[in-house]
Amino acid sequence: MATKKLYRSDTNKVIGGVCGGIAEYFDIDPVLVRVIAAILSMTGTGIMAYLIAWIMIPKKK
């Protein structure tokens, strides 16, 4: 059994690859993750969460 790891996507990215990486990890459409991130960014929480995830999630090798 292979373990899944969360990485920032290098092929499916717009800014940092965070939303694309999350979508690949959960095997869902990246547009859905981006819409959720956009809605959260309107509250201010999403921007900070995205920046933290950008720093903490490693880039795919």
C-alpha positions as CSV (number, residue, x, y, z in Angstrom):
1,M,0.0,0.0,0.0
2,A,1.5,3.3,-1.1
3,T,1.1,6.3,1.2
4,K,-0.2,9.5,-0.3
5,K,1.7,12.7,0.4
6,L,0.6,16.2,0.0
7,Y,2.7,18.3,-2.4
8,R,2.2,21.6,-4.2
9,S,1.4,20.8,-7.8
10,D,3.9,21.8,-10.4
11,T,1.6,21.0,-13.4
12,N,-1.8,22.2,-12.1
13,K,-1.0,25.6,-10.6
14,V,-2.1,29.2,-10.9
15,I,0.0,30.9,-8.2
16,G,1.8,28.5,-5.9
17,G,0.3,25.1,-6.7
18,V,-1.4,24.8,-3.3
19,C,-4.9,24.4,-4.6
20,G,-3.8,22.0,-7.3
21,G,-1.9,19.9,-4.9
22,I,-4.8,19.7,-2.5
23,A,-7.0,18.7,-5.4
24,E,-4.6,16.0,-6.5
25,Y,-4.3,14.6,-3.0
26,F,-8.1,14.3,-2.5
27,D,-8.6,13.4,-6.2
28,I,-11.2,16.2,-6.8
29,D,-11.5,19.0,-9.4
30,P,-9.0,21.8,-8.7
31,V,-11.6,24.4,-9.7
32,L,-13.7,23.3,-6.7
33,V,-10.7,23.8,-4.4
34,R,-9.9,27.2,-6.0
35,V,-13.6,28.4,-5.6
36,I,-13.5,27.4,-1.9
37,A,-10.2,29.2,-1.5
38,A,-11.6,32.3,-3.2
39,I,-14.6,32.3,-0.9
40,L,-12.4,31.9,2.2
41,S,-10.1,34.7,1.0
42,M,-13.0,37.1,1.2
43,T,-13.1,36.6,4.9
44,G,-9.3,37.1,5.3
45,T,-8.8,33.6,6.6
46,G,-8.2,32.1,3.2
47,I,-5.3,34.4,2.4
48,M,-3.5,33.6,5.5
49,A,-4.2,29.9,5.2
50,Y,-3.0,29.9,1.6
51,L,0.3,31.6,2.5
52,I,0.9,29.2,5.4
53,A,0.2,26.3,3.1
54,W,2.5,27.7,0.5
55,I,5.3,27.8,3.0
56,M,4.6,24.4,4.7
57,I,3.6,22.1,1.8
58,P,6.7,21.0,-0.1
59,K,7.0,21.3,-3.9
60,K,6.7,18.0,-5.8
61,K,10.2,16.8,-6.9
